[in-house]
Each structure stands twice: as structure tokens, then as C-alpha cells.
């Protein structure tokens, strides 16, 4: 959440993201708590936050790779040397 808060300044959006991450997942009709990670999109959740959150996280990686002089191209959440 600290990385997200560096990019997202609206407290309401941060609260919504935190609630989403703490909401758990449903497996076979049963809600299961999650301790880490981000729920992935699916047929009933096309507006998943996982691409946004992965790009915020990977922005830090991009900056570090550039600082070290590496040349690369990242496609969404994939990276090619």
C-alpha cells in the first residue's frame, strides 16, 4: 500500500483499494480470507485492480533497471530483455 500511496493521492481511492485487497476470494461459493496478493480478474470481475497494482509495483522495478543501465521493454506486466 505504501507504493500505491506514492502514486495515488486520493484517500478514498486508497481506502477502496485496501478494502478490495482485504475482501478475500470466493472459492466454490465460500469466501476465503487472503493474507497477501491481489485477486485476479475473471469472467465475473473484468475490472480487476491487478493490472493497475502490478504496474505500480513494476514501475519501481523499471526505475531500478534503468538506474543500473539495463535496456529492456516491458509489456503490461511482462518484461523482455
Number of C-alpha atoms within 10 A of each C-alpha: 13 8 12 16 13 9 9 14 10 9 10 10 12 16 12 11 16 12 11 15 20 16 15 17 17 11 8 7 7 9 11 12 12 13 9 9 9 19 18 13 13 9 6 7 10 9 11 15 16 16 15 13 17 14 18 17 15 17 15 11 12 18 11 12 13 11 9 9 9 11 10 12 11 13 9 11 14 9 11 8 7
